Amino acid sequence: MREGSILKRFALVVALFAGSASLITAGAQSDAQQEARLKRLFPAATAFSPKGGDPPHVKALGGAGGKDVLGYAVWTTELSPLERGYGGPIPILVGIDSKGLITGIVMGNHHEPYGDFSIDRPEFAAHFRNKDVRDPFRLGEDIDAVSRATITMSSAVRAIRNSARRVARQFIAPPGR
């Protein structure tokens, strides 16, 4: 085998390993960090279930005895793992209430070079608060876009939309039922 070919294969293996490692560590966090992020999505919750199920989710619990399901929280990288921004996967914790409204989003650790003026801004997260999973989620229409971050913004919006809709299909009854 030629030396150039071996180096290319080695570089490919290293790149794949680094991408997998960043995806794993992006969602990794301490219990305290996870609890704080979940509380941002569901401030009225008195407890949270362990993550589990299909799709993987955490239930926000409240009400008398903490038995009422207030909503669900999911990581986009677990529900839409192939959705990638300019710098790779973008882990976003999405909260969906029991009516199918997004309670909010919390950005995980990511490596987007333009995140500081697109997806990391509070204005981006504000677009999703109380957004119905049945809304179109179109950049430039019901979601404001940042012109220099098209790949990142498009990917993040698709990941949020697809993750929220998957949770709604699985756990939330359509209106009128």
OpenMM code with the backbone's topology and positions (N, CA, C; nanometers):
from openmm import Vec3, app, unit

residues = "MET ARG GLU GLY SER ILE LEU LYS ARG PHE ALA LEU VAL VAL ALA LEU PHE ALA GLY SER ALA SER LEU ILE THR ALA GLY ALA GLN SER ASP ALA GLN GLN GLU ALA ARG LEU LYS ARG LEU PHE PRO ALA ALA THR ALA PHE SER PRO LYS GLY GLY ASP PRO PRO HIS VAL LYS ALA LEU GLY GLY ALA GLY GLY LYS ASP VAL LEU GLY TYR ALA VAL TRP THR THR GLU LEU SER PRO LEU GLU ARG GLY TYR GLY GLY PRO ILE PRO ILE LEU VAL GLY ILE ASP SER LYS GLY LEU ILE THR GLY ILE VAL MET GLY ASN HIS HIS GLU PRO TYR GLY ASP PHE SER ILE ASP ARG PRO GLU PHE ALA ALA HIS PHE ARG ASN LYS ASP VAL ARG ASP PRO PHE ARG LEU GLY GLU ASP ILE ASP ALA VAL SER ARG ALA THR ILE THR MET SER SER ALA VAL ARG ALA ILE ARG ASN SER ALA ARG ARG VAL ALA ARG GLN PHE ILE ALA PRO PRO GLY ARG".split()
positions = [
    Vec3(0.0825, -0.1165, 0.0000),
    Vec3(0.0000, 0.0000, 0.0000),
    Vec3(0.0879, 0.1240, 0.0000),
    Vec3(0.0437, 0.2258, -0.0666),
    Vec3(0.1216, 0.3487, -0.0743),
    Vec3(0.1102, 0.4272, 0.0551),
    Vec3(0.2159, 0.4993, 0.0876),
    Vec3(0.2204, 0.5755, 0.2121),
    Vec3(0.1102, 0.6815, 0.2170),
    Vec3(0.0829, 0.7490, 0.1065),
    Vec3(-0.0221, 0.8517, 0.1011),
    Vec3(-0.1590, 0.7927, 0.1296),
    Vec3(-0.1834, 0.6733, 0.0776),
    Vec3(-0.3107, 0.6061, 0.1002),
    Vec3(-0.3282, 0.5680, 0.2477),
    Vec3(-0.2218, 0.5214, 0.3092),
    Vec3(-0.2262, 0.4843, 0.4506),
    Vec3(-0.2532, 0.6079, 0.5366),
    Vec3(-0.1865, 0.7188, 0.5048),
    Vec3(-0.2076, 0.8418, 0.5814),
    Vec3(-0.3507, 0.8924, 0.5654),
    Vec3(-0.4063, 0.8825, 0.4460),
    Vec3(-0.5447, 0.9255, 0.4243),
    Vec3(-0.6402, 0.8400, 0.5059),
    Vec3(-0.6193, 0.7098, 0.5068),
    Vec3(-0.7064, 0.6211, 0.5855),
    Vec3(-0.6938, 0.6510, 0.7344),
    Vec3(-0.5712, 0.6743, 0.7798),
    Vec3(-0.5485, 0.7065, 0.9200),
    Vec3(-0.6208, 0.8370, 0.9558),
    Vec3(-0.6079, 0.9373, 0.8704),
    Vec3(-0.6734, 1.0662, 0.8949),
    Vec3(-0.8255, 1.0496, 0.8988),
    Vec3(-0.8793, 0.9655, 0.8127),
    Vec3(-1.0232, 0.9406, 0.8108),
    Vec3(-1.0679, 0.8739, 0.9400),
    Vec3(-0.9937, 0.7748, 0.9855),
    Vec3(-1.0282, 0.7049, 1.1105),
    Vec3(-1.0219, 0.8019, 1.2279),
    Vec3(-0.9190, 0.8851, 1.2338),
    Vec3(-0.9048, 0.9828, 1.3421),
    Vec3(-1.0211, 1.0819, 1.3378),
    Vec3(-1.0577, 1.1289, 1.2197),
    Vec3(-1.1691, 1.2238, 1.2064),
    Vec3(-1.3008, 1.1607, 1.2508),
    Vec3(-1.3259, 1.0363, 1.2122),
    Vec3(-1.4483, 0.9677, 1.2541),
    Vec3(-1.4512, 0.9480, 1.4052),
    Vec3(-1.3374, 0.9099, 1.4622),
    Vec3(-1.3289, 0.8915, 1.6069),
    Vec3(-1.3539, 1.0237, 1.6792),
    Vec3(-1.2927, 1.1307, 1.6318),
    Vec3(-1.3097, 1.2621, 1.6953),
    Vec3(-1.4546, 1.3080, 1.6864),
    Vec3(-1.5184, 1.2863, 1.5738),
    Vec3(-1.6596, 1.3228, 1.5584),
    Vec3(-1.7480, 1.2453, 1.6523),
    Vec3(-1.7229, 1.1159, 1.6657),
    Vec3(-1.8014, 1.0326, 1.7578),
    Vec3(-1.7780, 1.0744, 1.9016),
    Vec3(-1.6538, 1.1021, 1.9354),
    Vec3(-1.6216, 1.1430, 2.0722),
    Vec3(-1.6875, 1.2761, 2.1061),
    Vec3(-1.6889, 1.3706, 2.0118),
    Vec3(-1.7514, 1.4993, 2.0408),
    Vec3(-1.9016, 1.4846, 2.0550),
    Vec3(-1.9641, 1.3951, 1.9812),
    Vec3(-2.1071, 1.3715, 1.9940),
    Vec3(-2.1386, 1.3110, 2.1298),
    Vec3(-2.0564, 1.2200, 2.1747),
    Vec3(-2.0781, 1.1563, 2.3044),
    Vec3(-2.0588, 1.2567, 2.4170),
    Vec3(-1.9505, 1.3345, 2.4119),
    Vec3(-1.9234, 1.4280, 2.5207),
    Vec3(-2.0130, 1.5499, 2.5156),
    Vec3(-2.0683, 1.5841, 2.3993),
    Vec3(-2.1565, 1.7001, 2.3906),
    Vec3(-2.2809, 1.6791, 2.4743),
    Vec3(-2.3334, 1.5596, 2.4769),
    Vec3(-2.4514, 1.5314, 2.5561),
    Vec3(-2.4181, 1.4916, 2.6983),
    Vec3(-2.2903, 1.4584, 2.7245),
    Vec3(-2.2500, 1.4159, 2.8580),
    Vec3(-2.2474, 1.5360, 2.9506),
    Vec3(-2.2966, 1.5161, 3.0712),
    Vec3(-2.2993, 1.6245, 3.1672),
    Vec3(-2.3224, 1.5674, 3.3048),
    Vec3(-2.3001, 1.6483, 3.4046),
    Vec3(-2.3255, 1.6031, 3.5410),
    Vec3(-2.4754, 1.6033, 3.5669),
    Vec3(-2.5162, 1.5335, 3.6710),
    Vec3(-2.6578, 1.5318, 3.7080),
    Vec3(-2.7074, 1.6725, 3.7408),
    Vec3(-2.6238, 1.7523, 3.8053),
    Vec3(-2.6625, 1.8891, 3.8406),
    Vec3(-2.6832, 1.9742, 3.7163),
    Vec3(-2.5952, 1.9599, 3.6172),
    Vec3(-2.6119, 2.0343, 3.4917),
    Vec3(-2.7411, 1.9920, 3.4214),
    Vec3(-2.7660, 1.8622, 3.4161),
    Vec3(-2.8871, 1.8116, 3.3518),
    Vec3(-3.0111, 1.8649, 3.4234),
    Vec3(-3.0108, 1.8602, 3.5550),
    Vec3(-3.1247, 1.9089, 3.6336),
    Vec3(-3.1488, 2.0579, 3.6066),
    Vec3(-3.0422, 2.1374, 3.6016),
    Vec3(-3.0550, 2.2816, 3.5763),
    Vec3(-3.1117, 2.3075, 3.4369),
    Vec3(-3.0670, 2.2327, 3.3395),
    Vec3(-3.1190, 2.2495, 3.2036),
    Vec3(-3.2663, 2.2102, 3.1967),
    Vec3(-3.3021, 2.1014, 3.2609),
    Vec3(-3.4418, 2.0573, 3.2610),
    Vec3(-3.5306, 2.1590, 3.3333),
    Vec3(-3.4820, 2.2174, 3.4421),
    Vec3(-3.5594, 2.3185, 3.5150),
    Vec3(-3.5817, 2.4435, 3.4311),
    Vec3(-3.4867, 2.4754, 3.3424),
    Vec3(-3.5066, 2.5903, 3.2522),
    Vec3(-3.6220, 2.5625, 3.1566),
    Vec3(-3.6376, 2.4373, 3.1166),
    Vec3(-3.7456, 2.4011, 3.0240),
    Vec3(-3.8792, 2.3830, 3.0954),
    Vec3(-3.8737, 2.3342, 3.2187),
    Vec3(-3.9953, 2.3047, 3.2955),
    Vec3(-3.9800, 2.3581, 3.4385),
    Vec3(-3.9925, 2.4901, 3.4580),
    Vec3(-3.9718, 2.5466, 3.5918),
    Vec3(-4.0720, 2.4961, 3.6959),
    Vec3(-4.1915, 2.4564, 3.6540),
    Vec3(-4.2941, 2.4098, 3.7483),
    Vec3(-4.2763, 2.2632, 3.7872),
    Vec3(-4.1853, 2.1940, 3.7242),
    Vec3(-4.1663, 2.0509, 3.7525),
    Vec3(-4.1114, 2.0313, 3.8935),
    Vec3(-4.1632, 1.9275, 3.9584),
    Vec3(-4.1145, 1.8936, 4.0922),
    Vec3(-4.0173, 1.7762, 4.0876),
    Vec3(-4.0159, 1.7052, 3.9747),
    Vec3(-3.9257, 1.5905, 3.9584),
    Vec3(-3.9093, 1.5606, 3.8100),
    Vec3(-3.8053, 1.4841, 3.7801),
    Vec3(-3.7807, 1.4395, 3.6431),
    Vec3(-3.7531, 1.2905, 3.6456),
    Vec3(-3.8068, 1.2201, 3.5461),
    Vec3(-3.7824, 1.0764, 3.5370),
    Vec3(-3.6404, 1.0527, 3.4865),
    Vec3(-3.5893, 0.9326, 3.5060),
    Vec3(-3.4628, 0.8989, 3.4394),
    Vec3(-3.4868, 0.8947, 3.2879),
    Vec3(-3.3810, 0.9183, 3.2123),
    Vec3(-3.3946, 0.9112, 3.0666),
    Vec3(-3.4151, 0.7669, 3.0254),
    Vec3(-3.5080, 0.7465, 2.9326),
    Vec3(-3.5338, 0.6121, 2.8824),
    Vec3(-3.6393, 0.6152, 2.7746),
    Vec3(-3.6772, 0.4999, 2.7283),
    Vec3(-3.7843, 0.4875, 2.6306),
    Vec3(-3.7383, 0.5028, 2.4880),
    Vec3(-3.8361, 0.4964, 2.4007),
    Vec3(-3.8121, 0.5114, 2.2571),
    Vec3(-3.9156, 0.6075, 2.2014),
    Vec3(-3.8743, 0.7261, 2.1638),
    Vec3(-3.7386, 0.7797, 2.1621),
    Vec3(-3.6894, 0.8111, 2.3039),
    Vec3(-3.5567, 0.8166, 2.3220),
    Vec3(-3.5024, 0.8469, 2.4547),
    Vec3(-3.5521, 0.9840, 2.5021),
    Vec3(-3.6101, 0.9885, 2.6210),
    Vec3(-3.6672, 1.1119, 2.6723),
    Vec3(-3.6640, 1.1131, 2.8243),
    Vec3(-3.6832, 1.2325, 2.8786),
    Vec3(-3.6998, 1.2533, 3.0216),
    Vec3(-3.8382, 1.3134, 3.0388),
    Vec3(-3.9138, 1.2634, 3.1351),
    Vec3(-4.0457, 1.3197, 3.1644),
    Vec3(-4.0300, 1.4253, 3.2735),
    Vec3(-4.0952, 1.5398, 3.2523),
    Vec3(-4.1046, 1.6431, 3.3555),
    Vec3(-4.2327, 1.6144, 3.4324),
    Vec3(-4.2203, 1.6019, 3.5638),
    Vec3(-4.3335, 1.5616, 3.6465),
    Vec3(-4.3713, 1.6728, 3.7433),
    Vec3(-4.5001, 1.6837, 3.7726),
    Vec3(-4.5482, 1.7851, 3.8658),
    Vec3(-4.6841, 1.7451, 3.9182),
    Vec3(-4.7553, 1.8415, 3.9752),
    Vec3(-4.8876, 1.8149, 4.0295),
    Vec3(-4.8806, 1.7444, 4.1625),
    Vec3(-4.9963, 1.6964, 4.2053),
    Vec3(-5.0065, 1.6288, 4.3345),
    Vec3(-4.9194, 1.5035, 4.3364),
    Vec3(-4.8222, 1.5023, 4.4221),
    Vec3(-4.7345, 1.3861, 4.4351),
    Vec3(-4.6363, 1.3705, 4.3212),
    Vec3(-4.6265, 1.4689, 4.2338),
    Vec3(-4.5321, 1.4610, 4.1227),
    Vec3(-4.5630, 1.3506, 4.0242),
    Vec3(-4.6929, 1.3222, 4.0048),
    Vec3(-4.7308, 1.2117, 3.9165),
    Vec3(-4.7849, 1.2577, 3.7811),
    Vec3(-4.8134, 1.3861, 3.7662),
    Vec3(-4.8643, 1.4374, 3.6393),
    Vec3(-4.7478, 1.4639, 3.5443),
    Vec3(-4.7625, 1.4201, 3.4195),
    Vec3(-4.6589, 1.4461, 3.3189),
    Vec3(-4.6828, 1.5854, 3.2614),
    Vec3(-4.5885, 1.6756, 3.2863),
    Vec3(-4.5970, 1.8113, 3.2345),
    Vec3(-4.5444, 1.8195, 3.0917),
    Vec3(-4.4518, 1.7310, 3.0589),
    Vec3(-4.3939, 1.7324, 2.9258),
    Vec3(-4.2745, 1.6399, 2.9165),
    Vec3(-4.2025, 1.6553, 2.8059),
    Vec3(-4.0918, 1.5657, 2.7733),
    Vec3(-3.9722, 1.6496, 2.7283),
    Vec3(-3.8537, 1.6021, 2.7603),
    Vec3(-3.7307, 1.6670, 2.7154),
    Vec3(-3.6478, 1.5645, 2.6389),
    Vec3(-3.5949, 1.6070, 2.5241),
    Vec3(-3.5153, 1.5176, 2.4396),
    Vec3(-3.3942, 1.5933, 2.3855),
    Vec3(-3.2885, 1.5183, 2.3577),
    Vec3(-3.1707, 1.5740, 2.2906),
    Vec3(-3.1862, 1.5507, 2.1410),
    Vec3(-3.1681, 1.6554, 2.0629),
    Vec3(-3.1813, 1.6435, 1.9176),
    Vec3(-3.0818, 1.5439, 1.8597),
    Vec3(-2.9637, 1.5346, 1.9187),
    Vec3(-2.8618, 1.4441, 1.8644),
    Vec3(-2.8991, 1.2976, 1.8840),
    Vec3(-2.9925, 1.2705, 1.9740),
    Vec3(-3.0387, 1.1329, 1.9932),
    Vec3(-3.1568, 1.1003, 1.9028),
    Vec3(-3.2351, 1.2019, 1.8648),
    Vec3(-3.3519, 1.1777, 1.7804),
    Vec3(-3.3250, 1.2065, 1.6329),
    Vec3(-3.2331, 1.2977, 1.6051),
    Vec3(-3.1957, 1.3322, 1.4675),
    Vec3(-3.0436, 1.3299, 1.4556),
    Vec3(-2.9804, 1.2126, 1.4728),
    Vec3(-2.8339, 1.2076, 1.4817),
    Vec3(-2.7613, 1.2457, 1.3528),
    Vec3(-2.8268, 1.2387, 1.2401),
    Vec3(-2.7587, 1.2712, 1.1146),
    Vec3(-2.7670, 1.4194, 1.0802),
    Vec3(-2.8440, 1.4948, 1.1553),
    Vec3(-2.8561, 1.6390, 1.1311),
    Vec3(-2.7314, 1.7069, 1.1840),
    Vec3(-2.6610, 1.7776, 1.0957),
    Vec3(-2.5337, 1.8381, 1.1334),
    Vec3(-2.5291, 1.9834, 1.0889),
    Vec3(-2.4672, 2.0650, 1.1740),
    Vec3(-2.4414, 2.2037, 1.1387),
    Vec3(-2.3088, 2.2143, 1.0666),
    Vec3(-2.2611, 2.3360, 1.0507),
    Vec3(-2.1342, 2.3598, 0.9830),
    Vec3(-2.0194, 2.2909, 1.0557),
    Vec3(-2.0238, 2.2903, 1.1903),
    Vec3(-1.9161, 2.2329, 1.2700),
    Vec3(-1.9452, 2.0937, 1.3228),
    Vec3(-2.0499, 2.0296, 1.2750),
    Vec3(-2.0830, 1.8948, 1.3207),
    Vec3(-2.2182, 1.8908, 1.3892),
    Vec3(-2.2413, 1.7873, 1.4707),
    Vec3(-2.3705, 1.7753, 1.5381),
    Vec3(-2.3910, 1.8900, 1.6376),
    Vec3(-2.5161, 1.9314, 1.6535),
    Vec3(-2.5496, 2.0383, 1.7471),
    Vec3(-2.6472, 1.9807, 1.8498),
    Vec3(-2.5989, 1.9456, 1.9683),
    Vec3(-2.6903, 1.8929, 2.0697),
    Vec3(-2.7769, 2.0046, 2.1283),
    Vec3(-2.9071, 1.9874, 2.1168),
    Vec3(-3.0023, 2.0849, 2.1683),
    Vec3(-3.1043, 2.0083, 2.2516),
    Vec3(-3.1234, 2.0507, 2.3744),
    Vec3(-3.2250, 1.9911, 2.4601),
    Vec3(-3.3556, 2.0644, 2.4325),
    Vec3(-3.4576, 1.9893, 2.3928),
    Vec3(-3.5866, 2.0468, 2.3549),
    Vec3(-3.6919, 2.0004, 2.4550),
    Vec3(-3.7704, 2.0952, 2.5058),
    Vec3(-3.8815, 2.0628, 2.5947),
    Vec3(-4.0125, 2.0763, 2.5198),
    Vec3(-4.1001, 1.9773, 2.5339),
    Vec3(-4.2314, 1.9782, 2.4693),
    Vec3(-4.3346, 1.9502, 2.5778),
    Vec3(-4.4347, 2.0394, 2.5908),
    Vec3(-4.5345, 2.0171, 2.6946),
    Vec3(-4.6403, 1.9169, 2.6468),
    Vec3(-4.7342, 1.8864, 2.7345),
    Vec3(-4.8338, 1.7836, 2.7051),
    Vec3(-4.9368, 1.8274, 2.6005),
    Vec3(-4.9329, 1.9544, 2.5571),
    Vec3(-5.0224, 2.0027, 2.4516),
    Vec3(-4.9536, 2.0100, 2.3152),
    Vec3(-4.8243, 1.9800, 2.3111),
    Vec3(-4.7511, 1.9873, 2.1855),
    Vec3(-4.6870, 2.1222, 2.1604),
    Vec3(-4.6674, 2.1996, 2.2647),
    Vec3(-4.5990, 2.3275, 2.2522),
    Vec3(-4.4568, 2.3133, 2.3054),
    Vec3(-4.3624, 2.3746, 2.2368),
    Vec3(-4.2241, 2.3713, 2.2811),
    Vec3(-4.2107, 2.4668, 2.3994),
    Vec3(-4.1613, 2.4147, 2.5112),
    Vec3(-4.1441, 2.4983, 2.6304),
    Vec3(-4.0148, 2.5777, 2.6234),
    Vec3(-3.9227, 2.5338, 2.5401),
    Vec3(-3.7962, 2.6031, 2.5233),
    Vec3(-3.6904, 2.5092, 2.4701),
    Vec3(-3.5741, 2.5669, 2.4432),
    Vec3(-3.4582, 2.4881, 2.4009),
    Vec3(-3.3377, 2.5335, 2.4811),
    Vec3(-3.2463, 2.4409, 2.5035),
    Vec3(-3.1212, 2.4711, 2.5718),
    Vec3(-3.0091, 2.4119, 2.4870),
    Vec3(-2.9139, 2.4951, 2.4502),
    Vec3(-2.8027, 2.4490, 2.3685),
    Vec3(-2.7069, 2.3652, 2.4528),
    Vec3(-2.6620, 2.2534, 2.3955),
    Vec3(-2.5569, 2.1737, 2.4567),
    Vec3(-2.4223, 2.2230, 2.4073),
    Vec3(-2.3169, 2.1546, 2.4442),
    Vec3(-2.1831, 2.1900, 2.3966),
    Vec3(-2.1717, 2.1552, 2.2494),
    Vec3(-2.1236, 2.2495, 2.1713),
    Vec3(-2.1079, 2.2268, 2.0279),
    Vec3(-1.9845, 2.3003, 1.9779),
    Vec3(-1.9533, 2.2798, 1.8533),
    Vec3(-1.8322, 2.3371, 1.7938),
    Vec3(-1.8650, 2.4200, 1.6714),
    Vec3(-1.9779, 2.4896, 1.6761),
    Vec3(-2.0170, 2.5747, 1.5635),
    Vec3(-1.9344, 2.7029, 1.5653),
    Vec3(-1.8632, 2.7317, 1.4567),
    Vec3(-1.7790, 2.8518, 1.4559),
    Vec3(-1.8600, 2.9806, 1.4568),
    Vec3(-1.9859, 2.9763, 1.4133),
    Vec3(-2.0670, 3.0975, 1.4066),
    Vec3(-2.1824, 3.0945, 1.5059),
    Vec3(-2.1754, 3.0057, 1.6045),
    Vec3(-2.2837, 2.9933, 1.7009),
    Vec3(-2.3081, 3.1189, 1.7818),
    Vec3(-2.2015, 3.1958, 1.8062),
    Vec3(-2.2156, 3.3139, 1.8921),
    Vec3(-2.3047, 3.4210, 1.8309),
    Vec3(-2.3268, 3.4203, 1.7010),
    Vec3(-2.4196, 3.5179, 1.6447),
    Vec3(-2.5391, 3.4505, 1.5765),
    Vec3(-2.5570, 3.3224, 1.6001),
    Vec3(-2.6738, 3.2568, 1.5407),
    Vec3(-2.7472, 3.1740, 1.6449),
    Vec3(-2.7076, 3.0509, 1.6672),
    Vec3(-2.7837, 2.9602, 1.7524),
    Vec3(-2.7619, 2.9812, 1.9016),
    Vec3(-2.6532, 3.0450, 1.9422),
    Vec3(-2.6267, 3.0658, 2.0842),
    Vec3(-2.6961, 3.1899, 2.1397),
    Vec3(-2.7473, 3.2725, 2.0547),
    Vec3(-2.8107, 3.3962, 2.0995),
    Vec3(-2.9466, 3.3671, 2.1633),
    Vec3(-2.9824, 3.4391, 2.2681),
    Vec3(-3.1127, 3.4191, 2.3317),
    Vec3(-3.2291, 3.4393, 2.2353),
    Vec3(-3.2094, 3.5251, 2.1351),
    Vec3(-3.3156, 3.5505, 2.0379),
    Vec3(-3.3504, 3.4242, 1.9580),
    Vec3(-3.2501, 3.3406, 1.9304),
    Vec3(-3.2759, 3.2163, 1.8568),
    Vec3(-3.3635, 3.1247, 1.9411),
    Vec3(-3.3270, 3.1050, 2.0667),
    Vec3(-3.4066, 3.0188, 2.1550),
    Vec3(-3.5477, 3.0746, 2.1734),
    Vec3(-3.5615, 3.2067, 2.1781),
    Vec3(-3.6930, 3.2688, 2.1994),
    Vec3(-3.7909, 3.2360, 2.0875),
    Vec3(-3.7428, 3.2106, 1.9671),
    Vec3(-3.8312, 3.1758, 1.8550),
    Vec3(-3.9114, 3.0488, 1.8817),
    Vec3(-3.8596, 2.9632, 1.9663),
    Vec3(-3.9206, 2.8316, 1.9852),
    Vec3(-4.0117, 2.8233, 2.1076),
    Vec3(-3.9998, 2.9181, 2.2001),
    Vec3(-4.0824, 2.9131, 2.3206),
    Vec3(-4.2307, 2.9242, 2.2818),
    Vec3(-4.3110, 2.8297, 2.3265),
    Vec3(-4.4549, 2.8214, 2.2990),
    Vec3(-4.4880, 2.7983, 2.1514),
    Vec3(-4.3928, 2.7515, 2.0753),
    Vec3(-4.4161, 2.7204, 1.9333),
    Vec3(-4.4825, 2.5837, 1.9240),
    Vec3(-4.5879, 2.5758, 1.8466),
    Vec3(-4.6618, 2.4518, 1.8281),
    Vec3(-4.5824, 2.3591, 1.7353),
    Vec3(-4.5769, 2.2310, 1.7679),
    Vec3(-4.5013, 2.1368, 1.6851),
    Vec3(-4.5590, 2.1262, 1.5439),
    Vec3(-4.6834, 2.1716, 1.5251),
    Vec3(-4.7464, 2.1679, 1.3925),
    Vec3(-4.7126, 2.2899, 1.3069),
    Vec3(-4.6432, 2.3899, 1.3654),
    Vec3(-4.6023, 2.5082, 1.2885),
    Vec3(-4.5034, 2.4682, 1.1802),
    Vec3(-4.4861, 2.5529, 1.0782),
    Vec3(-4.3981, 2.5148, 0.9664),
    Vec3(-4.2484, 2.5097, 0.9972),
    Vec3(-4.1977, 2.5901, 1.0909),
    Vec3(-4.0536, 2.5940, 1.1219),
    Vec3(-3.9727, 2.6276, 0.9965),
    Vec3(-4.0034, 2.7400, 0.9336),
    Vec3(-3.9326, 2.7799, 0.8116),
    Vec3(-3.8468, 2.9028, 0.8385),
    Vec3(-3.7176, 2.8895, 0.8065),
    Vec3(-3.6262, 3.0024, 0.8208),
    Vec3(-3.6703, 3.1162, 0.7302),
    Vec3(-3.6680, 3.2362, 0.7847),
    Vec3(-3.7072, 3.3526, 0.7072),
    Vec3(-3.8573, 3.3757, 0.7075),
    Vec3(-3.9348, 3.2827, 0.7606),
    Vec3(-4.0797, 3.2998, 0.7694),
    Vec3(-4.1209, 3.3052, 0.9165),
    Vec3(-4.1360, 3.1902, 0.9808),
    Vec3(-4.1728, 3.1917, 1.1226),
    Vec3(-4.0506, 3.1786, 1.2146),
    Vec3(-3.9340, 3.1625, 1.1574),
    Vec3(-3.8068, 3.1614, 1.2322),
    Vec3(-3.7133, 3.2607, 1.1633),
    Vec3(-3.6629, 3.3602, 1.2382),
    Vec3(-3.5682, 3.4551, 1.1804),
    Vec3(-3.4360, 3.3853, 1.1519),
    Vec3(-3.3726, 3.4236, 1.0427),
    Vec3(-3.2459, 3.3622, 1.0026),
    Vec3(-3.1315, 3.4625, 1.0151),
    Vec3(-3.0120, 3.4091, 1.0350),
    Vec3(-2.8899, 3.4884, 1.0325),
    Vec3(-2.8213, 3.4528, 0.9021),
    Vec3(-2.8002, 3.5498, 0.8163),
    Vec3(-2.7559, 3.5213, 0.6800),
    Vec3(-2.6231, 3.4480, 0.6716),
    Vec3(-2.5294, 3.4729, 0.7632),
    Vec3(-2.3982, 3.4096, 0.7516),
    Vec3(-2.3932, 3.2715, 0.8160),
    Vec3(-2.5029, 3.2252, 0.8722),
    Vec3(-2.5017, 3.0966, 0.9429),
    Vec3(-2.6093, 3.0035, 0.8875),
    Vec3(-2.6248, 3.0024, 0.7578),
    Vec3(-2.7327, 2.9271, 0.6953),
    Vec3(-2.7287, 2.7784, 0.7259),
    Vec3(-2.6130, 2.7162, 0.7133),
    Vec3(-2.6024, 2.5717, 0.7375),
    Vec3(-2.6368, 2.5407, 0.8823),
    Vec3(-2.5785, 2.6134, 0.9743),
    Vec3(-2.6014, 2.5916, 1.1164),
    Vec3(-2.7472, 2.6166, 1.1529),
    Vec3(-2.8013, 2.7287, 1.1104),
    Vec3(-2.9406, 2.7624, 1.1433),
    Vec3(-3.0372, 2.6602, 1.0850),
    Vec3(-3.0190, 2.6256, 0.9587),
    Vec3(-3.1090, 2.5292, 0.8947),
    Vec3(-3.1055, 2.3953, 0.9658),
    Vec3(-2.9873, 2.3499, 0.9981),
    Vec3(-2.9714, 2.2214, 1.0657),
    Vec3(-3.0350, 2.2243, 1.2039),
    Vec3(-3.0109, 2.3299, 1.2801),
    Vec3(-3.0661, 2.3402, 1.4152),
    Vec3(-3.2185, 2.3430, 1.4110),
    Vec3(-3.2748, 2.4203, 1.3199),
    Vec3(-3.4212, 2.4292, 1.3092),
    Vec3(-3.4802, 2.2943, 1.2699),
    Vec3(-3.4201, 2.2271, 1.1730),
    Vec3(-3.4707, 2.0945, 1.1333),
    Vec3(-3.4619, 1.9952, 1.2482),
    Vec3(-3.3499, 1.9967, 1.3220),
    Vec3(-3.3330, 1.9042, 1.4340),
    Vec3(-3.4375, 1.9298, 1.5424),
    Vec3(-3.4624, 2.0566, 1.5739),
    Vec3(-3.5628, 2.0906, 1.6747),
    Vec3(-3.7014, 2.0478, 1.6272),
    Vec3(-3.7356, 2.0840, 1.5035),
    Vec3(-3.8673, 2.0484, 1.4476),
    Vec3(-3.8879, 1.8975, 1.4460),
    Vec3(-3.7924, 1.8249, 1.3899),
    Vec3(-3.8083, 1.6797, 1.3762),
    Vec3(-3.8133, 1.6100, 1.5118),
    Vec3(-3.7332, 1.6537, 1.6056),
    Vec3(-3.7329, 1.5938, 1.7393),
    Vec3(-3.8651, 1.6208, 1.8102),
    Vec3(-3.9117, 1.7463, 1.8060),
    Vec3(-4.0379, 1.7820, 1.8721),
    Vec3(-4.1549, 1.7060, 1.8107),
    Vec3(-4.1568, 1.6953, 1.6797),
    Vec3(-4.2672, 1.6242, 1.6144),
    Vec3(-4.2640, 1.4747, 1.6449),
    Vec3(-4.1461, 1.4183, 1.6556),
    Vec3(-4.1379, 1.2755, 1.6884),
    Vec3(-4.1921, 1.2497, 1.8292),
    Vec3(-4.1572, 1.3359, 1.9236),
    Vec3(-4.2092, 1.3225, 2.0595),
    Vec3(-4.3613, 1.3387, 2.0591),
    Vec3(-4.4100, 1.4384, 1.9868),
    Vec3(-4.5547, 1.4619, 1.9820),
    Vec3(-4.6284, 1.3414, 1.9235),
    Vec3(-4.5746, 1.2846, 1.8157),
    Vec3(-4.6397, 1.1671, 1.7554),
    Vec3(-4.6430, 1.0495, 1.8525),
    Vec3(-4.5383, 1.0356, 1.9294),
    Vec3(-4.5261, 0.9214, 2.0198),
    Vec3(-4.6082, 0.9365, 2.1477),
    Vec3(-4.6112, 1.0580, 2.2055),
    Vec3(-4.6652, 1.0718, 2.3403),
    Vec3(-4.7842, 1.1656, 2.3559),
    Vec3(-4.8135, 1.2481, 2.2569),
    Vec3(-4.9159, 1.3521, 2.2762),
    Vec3(-5.0325, 1.3273, 2.1807),
    Vec3(-5.1523, 1.3245, 2.2363),
    Vec3(-5.2731, 1.3047, 2.1563),
    Vec3(-5.3017, 1.4313, 2.0747),
    Vec3(-5.3476, 1.4159, 1.9505),
    Vec3(-5.3826, 1.5328, 1.8703),
    Vec3(-5.4957, 1.6123, 1.9354),
    Vec3(-5.5058, 1.7421, 1.9054),
    Vec3(-5.6144, 1.8224, 1.9630),
    Vec3(-5.7505, 1.7620, 1.9293),
    Vec3(-5.8432, 1.7741, 2.0217),
    Vec3(-5.9771, 1.7227, 1.9979),
    Vec3(-5.9952, 1.5760, 2.0365),
    Vec3(-5.8922, 1.5124, 2.0874),
    Vec3(-5.9037, 1.3704, 2.1272),
    Vec3(-5.9045, 1.3566, 2.2756),
] * unit.nanometer
topology = app.Topology()
chain = topology.addChain("A")
for resn in residues:
    res = topology.addResidue(resn, chain)
    for name in ("N", "CA", "C"):
        topology.addAtom(name, app.Element.getBySymbol(name[0]), res)
